[in-house]
């Protein structure tokens, strides 16, 4: 509940001196904001693992909420979005099974041979392949699979790997915005707003396709010096048999059938009354039952720290909402929307892009969900605002190395090579890419709203 003027009483501190004395509601708002802010700072500094920071923040929020009677453990449990967690868990299990087959390595080598070793064309092909995969799987998992392959190809050809690593993750972040499951923030937005897989394809994919082409051309220009150099070992690449990378072809074929069926269910899940999380779990169970792999090994592929990270953030933001701390933000956005939905959408897009550049886009998205969700109470059509949020957090995450979880993974992998990616290198490519893609998205957003598409 928000802090109202009547919640503040003045106490005398002597002749003519007064200080505000906050009520229980006032302390609830202040302390919940402090816990949320401290969690953000902890995530940003990375001195302690982000999952531990979030767990500590969630415990602190529940303790304060119980003490001040505004947030109970039962409320905290309900705040954790089970649908989002189920969706991530199911897709992680599926991808873990794919990892064992060598399918992704097969595709990467095949694409590289298709480019005949030309760096600029290889950059386009690998970027396109990464983007397509990231539309069907989350971009974090896609990057984890593609980075080792990209590094080995760079070694074979004798070309610098930094342009490929940065380009792949940025194009993955852009392309992943186009589907429900392509980007973790989209999973959160879809679950909170009740948006289906088809909704994302219908309303976001066309925008993302245009922006992706612009981003690809811009990155080619930014990396033109490295990409125009002739590779040293083209013959070695052309002699590589990509079929040897596919270690389990039968299992790969079966998993592709399972993945295809899962994607079909994603398209129609809203019509048949299934949550997207249940669809992902159906796909994971089908893969496990058909292949009969080692279940323990399959579960080892699940990033449990990521799931705990999401659960903790849900609990923290739930406490922030219960304390009324988000009301003022919702009212501000609602006021902006009275001056026109276009203004409100653009503000959300650019604020989201800026915040996602400063900290990981996942916690910021979680913080925004209840704000946009509450706008219907103010009589606001929040539809365009959900799309603005998805575009902002997706494209803004490219600006800095900590803007998206996939970025952090790329930096971690490159730090173990002879030529690690530095923050300065990233900013030289990330800032212009984010600026150009957000400008393009803004223009397309205005066009979509004015034409009645959104």
N, C-alpha and C positions, 0 to 999 in steps of 0.2 A: 504494500500500500504506500502511496506517495507521502512525502512530508508536507503537511498543510501548515499554513501560518499559525493556526491555533495550537499546533504541536510544540510551539516554542514559547516558553515563559521566561520573563526577565527576572533575574535575581540581583539584589543590591550587593555591590562590592565595596560600599563606602559612599561618601558624599558624591553624587553625580556619576557614579561608575556602575555599569551593568554589563552582564555577560549573558549570552543566550543559554538556556538550560534545555537540552533536547529531551523530548519524550522518548518512550520505548520505540515508537515508529521512526523517529529521527535517527536514533542510534542504529536501528536495523538498516536503514538506507546507507548511512555513512560506512558502517563496518562491512556491509556486503560489497560496496564499491571498492573499499580498501583491499579486501580479499581478491576481488576480480583483478584490480590493478597490479597487486603483488604477483599474481599468477602470470599476468602478461609480461611483467618485467622478468620474471624467472624464465619464461619461455624464450624471451628475446636474448638474454645474456648467455644462455646455454651453459652456465657453470654447473648446473645440475641437470640430469636427464629430464627432458620435458615431461615424460610420463610421471616421474616422481613429483615434479613440481605441481602438476595438475591434481594428482592424488592428494597431496598435502593441502592444496587449495580447496578441494572438495570436502575433505574432512573438517577443515576450518569453517567452511560455509555451513555444514550441517551442525557443527558444535555451536556456532553463533546463532544459527536459526533456532535450534532447540532451546538455547538459553533465553533468547528474546521472544520465543513463541511465535515466530513467523515462518519457520521452515522446518518441518519434521522429517525424520528419516523416511517415512512413507512417501512424503511429497518428493523427496530426493530420488527415491526409487522410481517413481512415476515419471520424473523429468528425463530420465535416460531413455532415449528413443530406441525401443527394441527393434523397430523395423530397420533403422539405419545400421544397427549393430549386426543384425541378421544378414543384411545385404552384403556388408563388408566381409563377414565371416564366410558366407557361401562362396563369394567370388575368390577369396584368398585360397580356399580349399581347391577350387577348380584350377586356379593358376598354378598352385603347387603341384598338381598332377601333370599339367602341361610341361612344367619345367623338366620333369624326368624324361620326356619323350624326345627332346632336342628339336622340337618343331620350330621354335623361334630362331634358333641358330641356323636351321635349314633355310628359312625365309630370308634371313639377313645375308647369307652368303649368295643365295640366288639373286637377290636384288643387286648386290655388289657386282656380280658377274654381268648382270643385265646392263649395268652402267659402263662395263668394259674398263673399269678402273678410273674413269674420269672423275676427278674429285667433285666438281660442281654438280655433275649429274648424280653422283653417288649421294651427295648432300640432299638433293631433292628427293631421291628415291627413299633413302633411310628416313628422312623427315616425314614423307608421306606414309611409309609403312608404320612408323611409330605412332603417327596420328591416328591411322585407321585402327590399329590395335587398341590405342588408348580410348577410342570411342566405345569399344566393346568390353574392355577391362578398365579398371581405374588406372590413372596415369602413373601413380606411384609404383604399382606392380609392373606396369609396362616398362618403365625406366629401369627398374631392377633387372629385368630380363634383357633389355637391349644394350645396356652399358657394357657388360663384359664382351658381348659380340662386337660392338663398335670398336672397343679397344683392340681386340685381336685383329680386326680388319685393318685398323690404322697401322698396326705393327707389320702386317703382311705387306701392305702397300708402301710403307715408309712415309706416311703423311701425318701432319699434326692432328691429334685427336680432339683438341680443345674446341675447334669450330663445330665438330660433329656432336660432341657431348652437349654443349650449350644449345646448339640449334635443335637437337632432338627434344630436349626437355622443354624448351620454350614452345616449340610447335605442338608438343604433346599437351602442354598446359592450355594452349589456345584451342586445339581441336577437341580436347576432352570436355570443353564447355558445351559442346553440341549435343550430348546425350545425357540421360539420367545417371548412368553409371560411369561416365568418362572421367569425372572429377569428384573428389570427396565432398566439396561444397555443394555440388549438384544433388548428391544423394541426400544431404541434409535438407536442402531447399525443397526437393521433390516430396520428401516425407512430411515436412512441416506444412507445405501448401497444398498437399493432396494432388500433386501434378504427376502425370503418368509418363511412361517412356515415350509414348506417342506425342504427348504435349511438347516435350523437349525437341523431338525431331521436327515437329511442325513449326514451332516458334523460334527456336534457337539455332538449329542446324543451318538454315540458309544464311543467317547473319554470320555465324562462325565460319562458314565456307568462304565468304567474301573476305572476312578479316584474315583468315588463314593464308589465303593467296597473297594478301598484302604483306603479312608477316614473313612469308617465305621469300618474297622478292627483296624485302628490306634486309633480311639476314644474309642473303646472297651478296648484297651490296656491302654490308658491313664486314663480311669475311672474304671479300673478293681477292685479296692478296694471297691468302693461304689456299683458296679453292682453285686458283688458276695455275698452281704449280703442278707439274707432271709427276705422278707417283713413281716411285723407284722400282717397285716390284710387281708390275702388272702381270707379267708372265706367271708368277707364283700364284696369284689369285685365280687366273683363268684355268690353272691346272688343278685347283682345289675341287674335289668332288663333294658337292653340297649334300649328297645323299648319305654320306658317312656321318654327317651331323645328326641325322634323324635316326637316333638309336633305337626307338621303339615305334616303328611306322604303324603297326596295327593299333596300338594304344592311342596314337595320335589321331588316327582316323575315327576311332570311337569317341574320343573326347571332342573332336570337331562336330560330330553329330550331336553330342550332348550340348555343346555350346550353342549350336544352331537352334536346337529346340528351346534352350533357355532364352535366347534372344527373341524368338517368336513369342514366348510367354511374356517377356518384358513388353512387347508391343501391345498385347491384348489383356494384360493382367487387370487393368482397370475395369474392363468389360465383364470379366468373369469373377470379379470380387476378390482377387488375391492381392495381398500386399507385395511390393517388389522384393522385400526381404524374404518372404516365403518362396518366391520364384527362384531366388539365388540359392536358397537351401535345397529346393527341389533339384536344381541342376547339380549341386555338389553331391547330394545323395545318389542321384542317378549315375554320376561318374564313379563314385565309390562302389556302388553295387555292380555296375557293369564290368569294371576293371578289377575289382577285388584287390586293390593295392594294400600295402601295410597302412592301416588306419592311423596308427601312431605316427608314422612317418609323414602322412598327409597332414595331420594336425600340427606337426612340427613346422610346417611351412606357413602356418598362420602367424601373423604378426600380432601377438597378444598384447604387446606394449601399445600398439596403435589402437586396438580396441579399448584398452583401459584408458588411453588418452582421450578418446571420444566420450566414454562414459563419464569420466571426471569432468570434462568440460560441460557436458549436459547438466550435471549436478550443480556446478558453479553458476551457470547462467540461470538455471531454475531458481536458485536462491536469490540471485539478483532481481529476477522478475517478481518473486514472492515478496521481496522487500519494497517493491515499488520504484526501484532505482531506474527502471527503463521507461517509466511513464513520461518523463520529461522529453526524452528523445522521440518517443512515439508522437507526442503532442507537437513537437517541432516539425517533424516530417508531415504530420497531418496538416499543420498550418501552411507549410510549403505547397502541399498538394492543392490547397484552396486557391492558390495563385496559378494553378495549372498542373496537371499530372505530368507534363513534359518536364517542368522544372524540378519536381520532386524526383522523377526518374533519373535525371541527369545528376542531381546532387547525390543520390544513392550510388550511382555508377562511379563517380569520381571519388567520393569519400571512401567507398569500398576499395577502389583501386589503390588509393593512397595508404589506407590502413593495411591492406594486404601486402604492400611493399615493405611496411615497417615490421610487421609480425606475420607469422604463418596465417594463411587465409582461412584455415579451419576454425580457430577460436573466434575470429571476427565474425564469420558466418553464423556460428552458433549464437553469438551475442545478438545478431540482427534478427534472427528468426522470430522471437517473441514480439519484437518491435513491429515488424511488418504484419505479423499475425493479428496484432491488436488494432490495426488500422480499420478493419471492417467495422469495429465498434464506433468509429468516427464517421462512418458512411463513405469511406474511401474505397474505390476500386483498386485493390492492391495488385491486380494481375500484372501490369507493366512493371511494377516495382520489383516483383520477384525476378523477372527477366533482367532488369537493370542490376540487381544484386549479383546474379550469376555471372553476368558479363564483367562486372567490376572486379569481383574477387578472382575470377579466372584469369583475366588479362593483367591485373595489377600484380599478381603473384610473380610475374616474370621480372619485375624491376630489380629485385635484390636476391642474393643467395638464400635468404631466409624467408622469402615471400611465399614459398610453397614447399611442401614436404619433399616433393620430387627434386627440387633444387638442392636441398640439403643432402640428399642421397648422392647426387652428381658430384657435389663438392667433396663429399667423403670419399668416393671412389677415386677421384682425380688426385686427392692428396697423397695417395700411395704410388703415384707415377712419377716419372722424372720431371714432368712439366705440369704441376698442379695448377688448377684454376684459382686465381686470386680474386678477392672482392673487387679490386679495381678493374680486372678484366671483365668480370660479370657486369659491373655497372656500365661499362662502355657499350655493351650490347643491350643490356636489359632495360636501361632507362629510355633510350630512343624507341625500342620495340614496344614497351608499355605505352609510351606517349602516343605513338602512331596508331596502335591497335585500339586504344581507348577513344581517340578522336574518331576513327572510322566507326567504332561501335556506337558512339554518341549520335553520329549522323544517321546511321541505320535505325537506331532506336527512335529518333525523332520522326523519321519516315514511316516507321511501323505504327507509331501512335497516331500520327496525323491521317494516315490512310485507313485507320480502323482495324488494322491487322492485329494489333495488341489491344 
